[in-house]
Amino acid sequence: MKYKSVFDIMGPIMVGPSSSHTAGAVRIGQIARRIFGMEPEEIHIHFYGSFAETYKGHATDIAVIAGLLNFETDDSRIRDAIEIAKKKGIHIKFYTEEMVPAHPNTLQIKLVKGNEILELTGVSVGGGAVQITELNGFDLNLSGENPAMLIYHIDAYGVIASVAGILANYKINISKMNVSRIEKNSMALMVIETDQVIQEEILKEISMKDNVKKVYVLAS
């Protein structure tokens, strides 16, 4: 793995004890919350690998809840995140899983509010950096370091081209794009990372395109 700076090795400014088990867990929680776009009523966290073995000792459980409350890695409230969430009336449940994951620092988050449900799998790769590897059953590779759009759409001809055309008209540069589908001609997930933040008028225009069902925006 290539590191851009010494901070990728040392980790971010944070409430400890661990950049991978604490700061990384905060970051995964933040990304899940920002994609979900609202405060959940229920939080279900599944820990795998080393997370399942050490999450209490390394405060990974507290850290991921802090991220889901949208706290930053250096927020002094992290230590009290679970108590803060419970005072808000949020139901929290933790699970440990025996399945061996592809990466030892893996967790899965399920957020529920009314009929809205989000399921996300994230990996803490070290130094506070993370990768989101699955969202609602779709495979993806998202770091959360760049502005991104996550577009649920019907797997149909022309959808990708129409979205790319809108971004080109607004002079938005695409740094990375990935499309995954569960089966042909069914639902698909388009993930586009950009060099610029996606403005509201762009989001509205994309949302109105044929076969586009839902759009999430993730700011860096």
trRosetta pair geometry for C-beta under 8 A, 3 or more apart (Angstrom, degrees):
i j d omega theta_ij theta_ji phi_ij phi_ji
1 125 7.2 161 -116 159 160 122
1 126 7.7 134 76 53 161 129
3 6 7.7 71 142 -89 132 22
3 8 3.9 180 -152 85 98 135
3 9 5.7 12 -138 -47 163 89
3 127 7.4 107 -121 -23 115 173
4 8 5.6 114 40 -35 72 140
5 8 5.6 121 59 -6 61 95
6 9 5.7 -58 -165 38 49 108
6 10 5.9 29 147 -6 81 113
7 10 5.6 -59 -127 53 39 100
7 11 7.1 -83 -177 73 64 12
7 12 6.6 55 177 -89 109 50
7 127 7.3 117 140 -176 51 114
8 127 4.7 57 174 146 46 159
8 129 6.5 19 -147 -36 86 128
9 127 5.6 -65 -102 -96 10 130
10 19 7.4 150 139 -63 38 154
10 127 6.8 64 56 -133 29 95
11 14 6.3 -54 142 8 114 132
11 19 2.8 -119 -104 -109 145 140
11 20 7.8 -106 -96 -36 126 57
11 23 5.6 134 -173 39 117 156
11 127 4.7 -151 -81 -152 63 50
11 128 4.5 118 -150 -23 79 106
12 19 7.0 135 25 -135 65 103
12 23 5.4 166 47 -164 101 145
12 73 5.1 75 96 78 129 157
12 74 7.5 -116 134 -42 100 98
12 127 7.8 99 -20 162 68 67
12 128 4.3 107 0 -117 98 177
13 73 6.7 133 89 95 57 107
13 74 4.5 -1 123 -71 96 134
14 19 6.6 142 29 -106 154 68
14 22 6.4 133 154 109 134 112
14 23 4.2 -69 -110 -84 158 115
14 26 7.4 -178 -139 21 114 148
14 73 4.0 -52 -108 155 90 107
14 74 5.6 -105 -101 -75 27 67
14 128 6.8 -168 -51 -93 142 127
15 22 7.0 -119 95 160 67 133
15 73 7.0 -165 20 164 71 57
15 74 6.3 134 -28 -135 75 35
15 75 7.0 -67 -12 64 126 48
15 76 6.9 139 -77 -108 133 36
15 78 4.4 177 58 50 148 142
15 79 6.7 -120 172 -44 148 84
16 22 5.9 121 -171 50 33 164
17 21 7.6 -4 75 72 80 113
17 22 6.1 137 47 -27 44 144
17 58 6.1 -112 59 -141 104 68
17 59 6.8 119 12 20 85 115
18 21 3.8 33 83 41 137 97
18 22 4.7 130 59 1 67 97
18 23 7.4 -134 107 9 50 82
18 58 5.0 -21 15 -157 132 117
19 22 6.9 -42 -88 54 12 85
19 23 4.7 -27 -147 36 53 126
19 24 6.6 72 146 -28 57 92
19 126 6.9 50 103 -173 111 47
19 127 5.3 -6 139 -128 142 21
19 128 4.7 -75 -172 -43 96 77
20 23 7.5 5 -37 53 14 85
20 24 4.9 3 -156 -1 38 139
20 105 5.6 -92 166 -108 108 163
20 124 4.7 130 -169 135 70 120
20 125 7.5 -124 -127 82 101 17
20 126 5.1 -21 -86 -103 114 47
20 127 7.2 24 -67 -3 80 32
20 128 7.5 -106 -76 -54 40 35
21 24 6.8 24 -38 44 10 107
21 25 6.4 5 169 -20 38 119
21 50 7.7 -95 -91 122 112 109
21 51 7.0 170 -130 -104 88 74
21 54 6.5 -57 -131 106 149 115
21 55 7.4 -161 -167 -113 108 51
21 58 3.7 -15 130 147 144 145
21 59 7.5 108 127 58 101 63
21 60 4.9 -81 178 -73 84 105
21 63 7.5 138 137 21 58 155
21 105 6.9 -123 -86 -129 65 118
21 124 6.9 158 -79 90 30 160
22 25 6.0 -60 -146 33 18 108
22 26 6.7 20 154 -18 58 103
22 58 6.1 -132 -52 161 88 89
22 59 5.6 30 -105 80 106 101
22 60 6.6 -115 -85 -87 50 56
22 63 4.6 -172 -153 -82 57 149
22 73 7.9 106 126 -152 87 94
23 26 5.6 -48 -151 31 35 115
23 27 6.5 34 152 -19 65 105
23 63 7.3 -92 -54 -156 18 136
23 73 4.6 36 -134 -144 91 130
23 128 3.9 -44 121 -107 128 94
24 27 5.6 -55 -151 35 34 112
24 28 6.5 34 153 -19 67 102
24 105 6.7 26 106 155 151 138
24 124 2.8 88 142 -134 148 118
24 125 7.3 170 -128 25 138 46
24 126 7.5 0 -68 -49 140 12
24 128 5.6 -158 -66 -133 67 31
24 129 7.0 -14 -107 62 100 29
24 130 5.2 140 -158 -73 85 98
25 28 5.7 -48 -146 33 35 111
25 29 6.4 36 154 -17 64 106
25 51 7.8 135 -87 -126 119 120
25 60 4.7 162 -65 -152 162 76
25 63 3.8 86 86 103 118 121
25 64 4.4 -77 171 -61 102 80
25 67 6.6 -154 132 -9 59 135
25 107 6.9 51 -123 12 92 151
25 124 6.2 -42 -52 -61 60 140
26 29 5.8 -62 -155 39 30 112
26 30 6.3 34 150 -24 67 105
26 63 4.7 -85 -53 -179 77 91
26 64 7.0 -131 -78 -87 33 33
26 66 5.3 -34 -116 87 95 109
26 67 4.1 158 -166 -64 45 103
26 71 6.8 -79 -151 87 114 90
26 72 7.6 59 159 170 135 24
26 73 4.9 148 84 -98 152 73
26 78 6.9 -43 -96 -122 127 126
27 30 5.5 -48 -147 31 34 116
27 31 6.6 33 156 -18 65 102
27 67 6.3 -87 -5 -118 10 138
27 73 7.0 -5 -54 -68 85 113
27 124 7.6 122 53 -108 110 92
27 128 6.3 111 -27 180 140 76
27 129 7.8 -70 85 -141 168 16
27 130 4.8 -178 102 -6 122 134
27 144 6.7 162 172 78 101 148
28 31 6.0 -54 -152 34 31 109
28 32 6.5 31 152 -18 64 106
28 64 6.3 -28 77 -122 104 95
28 67 6.2 86 68 112 52 167
28 107 6.4 118 116 63 160 114
28 109 7.1 165 142 -23 104 131
28 120 7.7 172 179 122 91 119
28 122 3.5 156 -136 107 122 161
28 123 8.0 143 -91 29 131 18
28 124 6.7 -87 -33 -64 123 87
28 130 5.2 -167 -67 -150 82 157
28 132 7.2 145 -133 -84 82 83
29 32 5.7 -56 -149 37 32 111
29 33 6.3 30 156 -18 67 108
29 63 7.1 -178 -3 133 136 64
29 64 4.3 155 -61 -165 121 55
29 65 6.7 -103 -132 -31 154 7
29 66 6.5 109 82 72 155 54
29 67 2.2 122 73 83 108 113
29 68 4.2 -85 -171 -37 106 68
29 69 7.8 4 148 16 128 58
29 109 7.0 147 -106 -91 62 152
30 33 5.8 -60 -149 38 28 109
30 34 6.2 21 158 -15 66 110
30 67 4.2 -90 -33 -163 66 93
30 68 7.7 -119 -65 -62 32 30
30 70 6.3 92 -125 -123 77 49
30 71 7.9 -113 -81 61 99 45
30 72 7.9 48 -90 -102 140 43
30 144 7.5 114 94 179 103 153
31 34 5.9 -59 -144 39 29 107
31 35 6.3 27 158 -16 65 106
31 67 7.7 -11 13 169 61 125
31 120 7.4 -168 106 168 99 155
31 122 7.0 134 60 -95 130 140
31 130 7.2 -146 -6 92 141 139
31 132 5.9 -134 128 -60 150 131
31 142 7.5 151 -169 116 144 116
31 144 4.5 -92 -94 -94 124 143
31 218 6.7 22 -147 -144 81 133
32 35 6.0 -58 -149 38 28 107
32 36 6.1 25 155 -17 65 112
32 67 7.3 79 37 124 98 111
32 68 6.3 -28 81 -99 114 86
32 109 4.7 -24 -117 88 163 153
32 111 6.4 150 159 -26 112 130
32 118 6.6 151 -167 120 88 131
32 120 4.7 -163 -106 49 101 151
32 122 7.3 -101 -48 -30 107 133
33 36 5.7 -59 -144 41 29 110
33 39 7.9 8 -148 -100 105 48
33 40 7.9 -111 -113 -15 78 100
33 67 6.6 -171 -3 141 121 69
33 68 4.9 153 -63 -143 115 46
33 69 7.4 -114 -96 -2 158 10
33 70 5.3 -138 118 -66 152 81
33 111 7.7 144 -93 -89 54 158
34 37 7.0 38 180 -75 32 52
34 70 7.4 108 -62 -107 82 99
34 218 5.5 95 118 -128 120 79
34 219 7.1 -116 -171 36 140 76
35 118 6.5 146 105 -152 106 149
35 120 7.0 122 58 -76 146 144
35 135 7.2 -102 171 -136 162 132
35 150 6.6 12 -135 29 111 147
35 216 5.0 33 -152 176 75 148
35 218 6.0 -16 -77 -79 79 109
36 40 6.5 -27 157 -61 157 99
36 111 5.0 -34 -102 90 152 155
36 113 7.7 110 175 7 118 121
36 116 7.4 116 -160 145 89 123
36 118 4.7 -119 -92 4 97 155
37 216 7.0 -139 -41 -132 118 94
38 113 6.0 -89 99 41 121 169
38 116 7.6 64 50 88 128 157
39 69 8.0 30 -123 -121 100 57
39 88 7.1 -95 173 160 140 144
39 90 7.3 -104 167 -80 99 122
39 113 7.4 112 95 -88 48 141
40 43 5.6 117 88 -65 138 80
40 68 7.0 -43 21 179 118 120
40 90 6.4 76 90 -136 78 114
40 111 4.1 -118 -89 -163 145 97
40 112 6.0 84 -165 54 108 41
40 113 5.1 -131 -134 -50 53 99
41 89 7.5 -33 -142 119 73 94
41 90 6.5 -163 -162 -123 26 65
41 91 6.7 21 147 19 67 95
41 112 5.9 -64 62 101 89 79
41 113 4.8 127 -2 -109 94 65
41 114 7.3 107 0 -26 137 53
42 90 7.1 167 -91 -168 21 72
42 91 4.7 -19 -112 67 75 104
42 92 7.9 172 -160 -77 53 33
42 93 7.7 -3 -172 9 95 103
42 110 7.7 -20 115 113 100 90
42 111 7.1 152 83 -158 65 40
42 112 3.9 1 53 53 110 111
42 113 7.6 -171 23 -65 72 50
43 65 6.8 110 123 -112 163 84
43 68 6.0 80 -116 154 140 169
43 85 7.2 -36 13 -179 143 146
43 90 6.0 31 -5 164 108 116
43 91 7.1 177 27 90 65 54
43 92 4.9 -8 66 -111 105 72
43 93 7.3 173 92 29 59 62
43 109 7.2 -35 -160 -158 85 92
43 110 7.5 144 -161 79 38 59
43 111 6.1 -6 -105 -105 66 70
43 112 8.0 -149 -62 24 31 77
44 93 5.0 -9 -114 67 74 102
44 95 7.1 18 -179 -4 89 114
44 109 7.3 137 78 -162 58 43
44 110 4.0 -7 59 57 108 107
44 111 8.0 -154 27 -65 73 31
44 112 7.7 44 -4 -9 103 108
45 61 6.9 151 88 -129 153 74
45 64 5.8 116 -121 102 144 148
45 65 7.9 -85 -39 -60 146 80
45 92 7.6 0 3 -167 107 87
45 93 7.3 177 27 91 68 52
45 94 5.1 -20 69 -113 101 69
45 95 6.9 178 92 26 51 73
45 107 6.1 -10 -169 -176 92 118
45 108 7.3 153 -157 80 45 53
45 109 5.9 -10 -104 -104 71 68
45 110 7.9 -150 -66 26 34 71
46 95 4.6 -23 -108 73 71 110
46 96 7.8 150 -159 -100 61 14
46 97 5.4 39 180 -28 105 122
46 107 6.5 158 81 -161 55 64
46 108 4.2 -2 54 54 108 102
46 109 8.0 -145 25 -63 74 29
46 110 7.9 52 -10 -8 100 100
47 51 4.1 -137 -163 123 99 102
47 52 4.2 156 116 -81 98 61
47 55 4.9 -81 -119 -45 162 147
47 60 7.0 100 -114 107 129 136
47 61 7.9 -61 -55 -76 135 84
47 94 7.0 12 -11 -172 110 97
47 95 7.0 179 19 87 71 54
47 96 5.3 -28 65 -110 101 64
47 97 6.7 179 79 17 46 83
47 106 7.9 132 -164 90 45 59
47 107 5.4 -21 -105 -107 57 93
48 51 6.0 41 57 53 43 111
48 52 5.6 -1 -134 -32 12 114
48 97 5.0 -27 -92 67 77 114
48 99 6.3 -43 -130 78 114 84
48 100 7.8 124 -180 -146 106 18
48 101 4.2 83 135 -31 139 126
48 104 7.8 -152 117 -163 81 35
48 106 4.2 -22 64 79 119 103
48 107 6.6 -170 18 -84 82 41
48 108 7.4 61 -19 -11 112 93
49 52 6.2 128 53 13 26 99
49 53 7.5 -66 137 2 40 101
49 100 6.8 76 -86 -148 83 53
49 101 4.9 -79 -36 33 115 107
49 103 7.0 -103 -7 115 168 45
49 104 3.6 -172 166 -154 138 54
49 105 6.4 -89 87 -50 131 25
49 106 5.6 85 14 26 120 93
50 53 5.5 -59 -149 41 42 110
50 54 5.8 -11 169 19 77 114
50 104 4.2 47 -3 158 104 112
50 105 5.9 -30 59 -76 109 66
51 54 6.9 -83 -130 55 20 77
51 55 5.1 44 178 -70 67 103
51 60 5.6 -148 -146 144 89 169
51 104 7.4 156 -9 149 76 65
51 105 5.7 103 -45 -143 103 52
51 106 6.4 -136 13 56 133 42
51 107 5.5 -119 151 -63 168 96
51 124 7.9 119 -72 24 119 118
52 55 6.7 -7 -107 -16 15 113
52 96 4.1 110 -153 -153 98 93
52 97 6.0 -120 -89 47 141 56
52 98 7.7 -176 152 -80 167 35
54 57 5.0 -66 -164 52 75 110
54 58 5.0 47 140 -4 102 115
54 60 7.2 87 103 -7 74 126
55 58 6.4 -71 -135 54 24 92
55 59 7.9 -90 171 85 54 6
55 60 3.8 -85 -142 57 78 118
55 61 5.1 87 151 -38 110 87
55 94 7.5 -173 110 -167 148 136
55 96 7.7 -158 17 -93 130 100
56 59 7.6 25 -176 -74 27 35
56 60 7.8 -55 -39 36 22 84
56 61 6.4 7 -90 3 55 126
59 62 4.5 -40 -172 41 88 117
59 63 5.6 97 126 -30 85 97
59 78 8.0 75 153 144 132 107
59 79 7.9 -47 -149 -114 143 61
60 63 5.4 -55 -142 37 33 116
60 64 6.3 29 163 -19 68 103
60 107 7.5 -178 162 -61 123 144
61 64 6.5 -55 -147 33 25 102
61 65 6.7 20 155 -12 59 109
61 82 7.1 19 132 -70 97 129
61 94 5.7 -22 -124 -96 121 147
62 65 6.0 -65 -156 40 31 109
62 66 6.3 36 149 -25 67 107
62 78 6.4 91 141 161 105 78
62 79 6.7 7 172 -136 147 30
62 81 5.2 127 -173 45 74 113
62 82 5.7 -81 -112 -24 73 103
63 66 5.5 -53 -151 31 32 115
63 67 6.6 32 153 -17 65 102
63 78 6.5 15 -107 -169 59 117
63 81 7.5 125 -88 28 15 156
64 67 5.6 -48 -151 34 37 113
64 68 6.5 37 150 -17 65 105
64 107 6.5 -99 -95 123 152 163
64 109 7.1 -161 177 -87 125 117
65 68 5.5 -55 -148 40 35 112
65 69 6.5 33 151 -16 65 104
65 81 4.4 146 100 131 102 118
65 82 5.2 78 78 -80 167 65
65 85 5.4 -93 -176 -23 118 149
65 92 6.6 2 -105 -123 127 142
66 69 5.7 -60 -152 40 32 108
66 71 4.2 -62 177 52 89 130
66 75 6.7 176 -174 67 121 122
66 77 7.1 153 -131 103 105 82
66 78 4.2 10 -110 -128 158 76
66 81 3.8 -99 -72 -90 76 152
67 70 7.4 40 -180 -82 37 22
67 71 6.7 -87 -79 54 30 77
68 85 7.4 36 90 -101 112 135
68 109 7.3 180 -82 -150 122 140
68 111 7.4 177 -143 -93 122 120
69 77 7.8 -100 104 117 143 124
69 81 5.9 -159 11 -149 139 98
69 84 6.4 42 -114 102 161 126
69 85 6.2 -121 -68 -76 118 94
71 75 3.9 -117 -173 49 105 156
71 77 5.7 -138 -115 75 140 106
71 78 5.7 177 124 -79 150 76
71 81 6.6 -111 9 -100 147 116
72 75 4.9 123 55 -37 70 100
73 78 7.8 25 -159 -72 32 146
73 128 6.6 5 -112 -137 162 127
75 78 5.3 122 80 -38 85 88
76 79 7.2 -30 173 12 55 104
77 80 5.6 -72 -165 54 63 98
77 81 6.5 98 136 -74 81 71
77 84 6.4 35 176 -43 113 155
78 81 5.5 -15 -157 -38 40 116
80 83 4.9 -57 -173 49 80 114
80 84 5.4 87 124 -31 90 100
81 84 5.6 -57 -145 36 30 113
81 85 6.2 30 158 -20 66 105
82 85 5.8 -53 -148 35 31 111
82 86 6.4 28 154 -17 64 107
82 92 6.5 -121 -144 62 89 171
83 86 5.8 -55 -146 37 31 110
83 87 6.4 34 154 -21 64 105
84 87 5.8 -55 -151 34 30 112
84 88 6.7 28 150 -17 62 105
85 88 5.7 -59 -157 35 34 112
85 90 4.4 -65 174 58 89 129
85 92 6.0 72 114 -50 135 130
86 89 7.6 62 -179 -67 36 14
86 90 6.6 -94 -85 58 31 75
86 92 6.8 -76 -73 8 85 118
101 104 6.8 154 65 -97 102 23
101 106 4.0 -116 149 25 172 152
101 123 7.9 -177 145 -101 137 105
102 106 7.4 96 49 -64 67 145
102 123 7.9 -54 79 -92 94 144
103 106 5.3 125 76 -55 84 102
103 123 4.5 54 72 -144 147 131
103 125 7.1 -54 -160 -96 151 73
105 123 6.0 99 89 -165 81 67
105 124 4.1 -79 139 58 133 90
105 125 7.3 -167 65 -70 127 29
106 121 6.8 1 -171 -175 100 98
106 122 7.4 167 -149 89 57 41
106 123 5.2 -23 -97 -99 74 79
107 121 7.4 179 94 -149 38 58
107 122 6.0 -13 63 62 81 85
107 124 8.0 31 7 -14 103 99
108 119 6.9 2 -179 -172 102 87
108 120 7.1 168 -155 88 59 43
108 121 4.8 -25 -102 -99 83 78
108 122 7.8 157 -93 19 35 65
108 134 8.0 -17 -117 68 98 118
109 118 7.6 -1 111 110 96 94
109 119 7.2 171 89 -149 54 43
109 120 4.9 -9 58 61 99 92
109 121 7.8 -179 19 -81 69 31
109 122 7.1 15 -2 6 109 109
110 117 6.9 -13 -169 -167 90 94
110 118 7.2 167 -151 86 44 52
110 119 5.0 -6 -103 -103 79 80
111 116 7.9 -22 114 121 92 92
111 117 7.0 160 84 -154 57 45
111 118 4.6 2 52 53 103 98
111 119 8.0 -164 23 -71 65 39
111 120 7.9 12 1 9 102 106
112 116 7.2 149 -156 88 42 62
112 117 5.4 -4 -104 -105 74 78
113 116 4.9 -8 66 62 82 108
118 135 7.6 -30 -166 -160 89 85
118 136 6.6 -72 -144 -63 55 100
119 134 7.7 -31 122 122 90 101
119 135 7.3 145 86 -160 60 39
119 136 5.4 118 50 -89 86 48
119 137 7.3 56 75 -32 123 66
120 132 6.2 -40 -172 -150 107 111
120 134 6.9 163 -154 90 40 66
120 135 5.3 3 -108 -108 80 71
120 136 7.7 -11 -70 -31 62 62
121 132 7.1 124 81 -163 52 62
121 133 5.1 -54 99 65 104 91
121 134 4.0 33 31 44 114 103
121 135 7.8 -130 25 -60 70 44
122 130 5.6 3 -178 -179 111 123
122 131 6.9 162 -156 85 65 44
122 132 5.1 -35 -100 -103 84 64
122 133 6.9 156 -107 11 27 81
123 130 6.4 154 80 -160 50 70
123 131 4.8 -8 57 58 103 92
123 132 8.0 -176 20 -84 72 20
123 133 5.9 49 -10 -22 110 122
124 128 7.9 -44 -155 -133 99 18
124 129 7.6 126 -162 82 57 47
124 130 5.4 -38 -102 -101 53 86
125 129 5.1 -46 63 96 101 97
125 130 6.4 159 7 -112 87 26
125 131 5.8 57 -34 -7 124 101
126 129 6.3 -3 71 46 54 97
129 143 6.9 -28 -168 -153 93 107
129 145 7.9 -13 -134 -58 91 124
130 143 6.7 139 79 -151 60 58
130 144 6.5 10 72 26 106 123
131 141 6.1 -26 -165 -154 112 68
131 142 6.9 128 -162 64 59 41
131 143 6.0 -34 -100 -92 62 63
132 135 6.5 33 156 -54 120 102
132 140 6.3 -1 107 90 91 106
132 141 7.7 149 73 -150 61 19
132 142 4.2 -21 53 64 108 100
132 143 7.6 -153 11 -68 81 15
132 144 6.7 90 -15 -39 115 102
133 139 6.9 -30 169 -149 68 70
133 140 6.8 171 -163 68 23 57
133 141 6.7 17 -111 -95 60 57
134 137 7.0 10 -178 -106 105 6
134 138 6.7 156 -156 76 64 41
134 139 5.9 -35 -100 -104 76 46
134 140 6.8 144 -98 27 25 77
135 138 5.5 -24 67 59 75 94
135 140 5.8 -5 9 19 105 130
135 142 7.9 18 -31 16 127 138
135 150 6.8 -49 107 -159 165 148
135 189 6.7 155 77 -154 110 163
136 189 7.6 146 67 -75 105 140
137 182 6.3 4 137 -84 118 125
138 180 4.8 138 -170 90 96 121
138 181 7.7 -13 -123 -95 105 19
138 182 7.0 -93 -90 -54 75 86
138 188 7.8 103 -119 -166 134 41
138 189 4.0 73 171 13 170 143
139 180 5.0 -167 59 -139 78 162
140 150 8.0 -21 -107 -121 169 111
140 178 6.1 140 -136 95 79 135
140 180 6.3 -130 -70 5 73 137
140 189 6.7 -80 -62 112 121 132
140 191 5.2 98 -142 -27 129 155
141 178 6.6 103 37 -26 88 170
142 148 6.4 91 -145 -161 117 175
142 150 8.0 -21 -87 -79 157 114
142 191 6.1 -112 -76 -169 115 146
142 193 7.6 166 -130 -65 82 114
142 218 7.7 69 177 62 135 163
143 146 7.2 61 68 10 103 83
144 148 7.5 -89 -109 11 41 133
144 218 6.4 -92 -126 160 74 134
144 220 7.2 137 159 -129 56 57
145 220 6.0 21 162 -141 33 105
146 175 6.1 -88 -180 57 165 144
146 176 7.5 115 63 25 150 113
146 193 4.4 67 91 -171 128 113
146 194 6.8 174 154 57 110 39
146 195 7.5 -44 -158 -94 119 35
146 220 5.3 -28 -138 -85 16 120
147 193 6.9 132 81 -158 50 62
147 194 5.1 -43 87 63 104 90
147 195 7.7 -4 41 94 109 7
147 196 6.6 -50 46 107 150 27
147 197 4.9 -167 -98 -103 153 50
147 198 6.1 170 163 -10 126 81
147 217 7.6 -12 -170 -174 90 89
147 218 6.9 163 -157 91 45 63
147 219 5.7 -16 -111 -131 85 46
147 220 5.2 -71 -52 -25 59 93
148 191 6.4 -3 -175 -172 118 85
148 192 6.5 160 -155 85 67 47
148 193 4.6 -31 -96 -98 93 67
148 194 7.0 164 -93 11 38 76
148 217 7.5 161 88 -158 49 48
148 218 4.4 -4 60 59 94 108
149 190 7.7 1 108 107 95 91
149 191 7.4 173 87 -149 53 41
149 192 4.8 0 53 56 96 99
149 194 7.4 37 -5 -13 95 116
149 198 5.7 72 -62 -46 110 162
149 203 7.6 -172 -115 -107 122 84
149 206 7.3 3 -172 106 155 169
149 215 6.1 -20 -167 -166 106 100
149 216 7.0 150 -160 80 53 53
149 217 5.6 -23 -103 -104 73 66
149 218 7.5 -169 -78 21 25 77
150 189 6.5 -12 -171 -169 88 101
150 190 7.5 159 -157 82 39 53
150 191 5.5 -4 -107 -105 73 77
150 215 7.2 148 78 -159 51 49
150 216 4.2 -8 57 58 103 106
150 217 7.9 -159 21 -72 73 23
150 218 6.8 52 -13 -13 104 111
151 163 6.5 -129 4 -112 177 154
151 189 7.1 145 74 -159 49 50
151 190 4.2 -17 62 61 105 102
151 191 7.7 -169 22 -72 73 33
151 192 7.2 21 -2 3 114 106
151 206 6.8 -90 -109 158 131 127
151 212 6.1 -51 -172 -139 109 102
151 214 7.6 169 -154 89 45 49
151 215 5.1 -6 -107 -109 75 81
151 216 7.8 -149 -67 29 38 65
152 187 6.3 -10 -170 -170 93 112
152 188 7.6 156 -153 81 49 43
152 189 5.9 -23 -98 -101 62 71
152 212 7.6 108 82 -165 54 59
152 213 4.7 -60 107 68 99 104
152 214 4.4 17 44 52 117 91
152 215 7.5 -141 26 -69 71 40
153 156 7.5 -106 148 27 100 89
153 159 5.0 149 147 -174 147 149
153 187 7.4 146 81 -154 27 66
153 188 5.7 -29 71 65 76 89
153 189 7.9 142 24 -98 72 25
153 190 6.2 6 19 -1 119 113
153 211 5.2 62 -172 134 97 87
153 212 4.8 -37 -101 -106 105 52
153 213 5.9 173 -99 7 39 83
154 159 7.1 175 70 -65 66 149
154 185 7.8 1 177 -172 90 49
154 186 7.6 -113 -146 156 66 21
154 187 6.5 -59 -103 -103 46 51
154 188 7.2 53 160 17 13 91
154 211 4.1 -99 45 -156 103 98
154 213 7.0 102 -32 -34 75 110
155 159 7.8 -114 -135 23 24 144
155 181 4.9 45 -84 -117 137 147
155 184 6.4 -140 113 -160 147 39
155 185 5.4 -123 81 -94 107 15
155 186 5.8 29 15 54 121 41
155 187 6.8 109 -21 163 91 4
155 188 4.2 105 -77 -30 87 120
156 159 5.5 95 67 -30 79 114
156 185 7.4 62 -80 -131 67 64
156 210 7.9 -74 85 125 144 99
156 211 4.8 -119 39 -123 131 159
158 161 5.4 -64 -150 46 50 112
158 162 5.7 51 155 -27 81 106
159 162 6.0 -58 -150 33 27 109
159 163 6.6 22 156 -14 63 106
159 188 7.8 141 81 62 151 128
159 190 7.5 -157 127 -38 112 144
159 209 7.2 126 -139 130 72 128
159 210 7.7 -118 -96 91 83 74
159 211 5.1 -92 -90 92 119 130
159 212 6.8 150 -150 -63 108 78
160 163 6.0 -58 -151 37 31 108
160 164 6.2 27 154 -16 66 110
160 179 6.4 -57 -91 -66 127 150
160 190 6.4 176 -102 -112 84 140
161 164 5.7 -57 -144 41 30 111
161 165 6.1 36 155 -25 64 107
162 165 5.6 -52 -148 32 30 116
162 166 6.8 33 153 -21 62 100
162 209 5.2 144 128 -151 137 142
162 210 7.7 90 19 45 176 83
163 166 5.9 -51 -155 30 33 111
163 167 6.7 29 151 -14 64 105
163 190 6.7 128 48 122 168 159
163 192 7.2 -160 142 -35 128 152
163 206 5.7 52 -124 -134 86 109
163 209 6.9 -129 -70 26 73 167
163 212 7.6 123 -75 -84 109 129
164 167 5.8 -56 -151 39 34 110
164 168 6.3 37 151 -22 67 107
164 174 7.0 -41 -127 -32 89 148
164 177 7.9 -10 -88 -96 107 161
165 168 5.5 -53 -146 35 33 113
165 169 6.5 37 154 -24 65 102
166 169 5.7 -52 -152 30 32 113
166 170 6.8 13 155 -2 64 107
166 202 6.5 133 149 -154 112 83
166 205 5.4 169 -146 115 135 123
166 206 5.6 -172 80 -76 163 83
166 209 7.6 -111 -36 -57 140 132
167 170 6.1 -67 -151 47 33 100
167 172 4.1 -87 -165 68 86 113
167 174 6.3 70 126 -52 154 99
167 192 7.4 -132 -64 163 157 153
167 194 7.1 -141 -149 -105 131 130
167 202 7.2 66 -96 -161 61 128
168 171 7.3 30 -174 -80 35 32
168 172 7.4 -87 -62 48 23 72
170 199 7.4 -151 -168 33 147 114
170 202 5.4 -45 -24 -93 169 120
172 194 5.3 -20 173 -153 105 138
172 195 7.5 173 -171 49 62 79
172 196 5.3 -119 -129 53 80 116
172 198 7.0 41 -130 -100 152 71
172 202 6.9 70 -32 -133 148 159
173 194 6.4 131 78 -160 52 78
173 195 4.4 7 69 20 108 123
173 196 6.8 98 31 -3 78 96
174 177 5.5 3 175 -45 131 110
174 192 5.7 -66 -130 -163 106 103
174 193 7.3 99 -164 75 64 51
174 194 5.9 -52 -105 -100 45 74
175 193 4.9 -60 66 107 99 96
175 194 6.1 146 5 -129 91 17
175 195 5.5 117 -47 -54 112 78
176 191 7.9 -19 116 117 94 93
176 192 7.4 163 88 -155 57 41
176 193 4.1 18 51 44 98 115
177 190 7.2 -14 -165 -172 95 89
177 191 7.0 160 -153 87 46 58
177 192 5.0 -1 -107 -108 86 74
177 193 7.5 -146 -67 26 46 68
178 190 7.6 165 87 -154 45 46
178 191 4.9 -5 59 57 90 104
179 188 5.9 16 -177 168 97 124
179 189 7.1 169 -151 86 53 48
179 190 4.9 -13 -103 -103 89 72
179 191 7.5 -174 -78 21 40 67
180 188 6.7 171 88 -159 37 78
180 189 5.4 -8 59 57 86 95
180 191 7.9 15 7 -1 96 106
181 184 6.9 86 119 -84 142 34
181 186 6.4 137 -177 65 106 87
181 187 7.0 172 -140 98 82 43
181 188 3.9 -40 -88 -102 96 91
181 189 7.4 173 -80 17 49 64
182 186 5.7 -60 65 88 94 137
182 187 6.6 27 20 66 109 83
182 188 7.9 -151 8 -91 66 52
183 186 4.6 56 68 7 84 133
187 213 7.4 -44 -128 18 106 149
194 197 7.8 165 89 -77 118 12
194 198 6.5 108 38 -57 149 89
197 219 6.0 14 -128 -123 108 94
197 220 7.7 -113 -86 13 88 92
198 202 5.2 -121 -168 83 83 129
198 203 5.8 98 142 -59 115 92
198 217 5.3 -132 66 -132 127 124
199 202 5.0 95 61 6 76 104
199 203 7.2 -140 101 -6 40 89
200 203 5.5 -54 -149 35 35 114
200 204 6.4 35 154 -20 68 104
201 204 5.7 -49 -146 35 34 112
201 205 6.4 35 154 -20 64 105
202 205 5.8 -56 -150 36 31 110
202 206 6.4 27 155 -15 66 107
203 206 6.0 -59 -150 39 28 107
203 207 6.1 30 154 -23 65 111
203 215 6.0 177 -159 110 85 140
203 217 5.9 -57 -100 -50 130 133
204 207 5.6 -56 -145 35 30 114
204 208 6.5 25 158 -19 63 109
205 208 6.1 -62 -153 34 29 109
205 209 7.5 47 148 -42 59 92
206 209 5.9 -37 -163 -2 41 117
206 212 6.2 -169 156 -151 71 169
206 215 5.7 97 104 -88 115 158
207 212 6.1 -149 -143 118 29 129
207 214 7.9 9 -130 -136 93 25
207 215 5.1 -109 -84 12 87 128
208 212 7.5 27 56 61 16 126
209 212 4.5 68 69 -1 91 126
212 215 6.7 8 174 -51 119 103
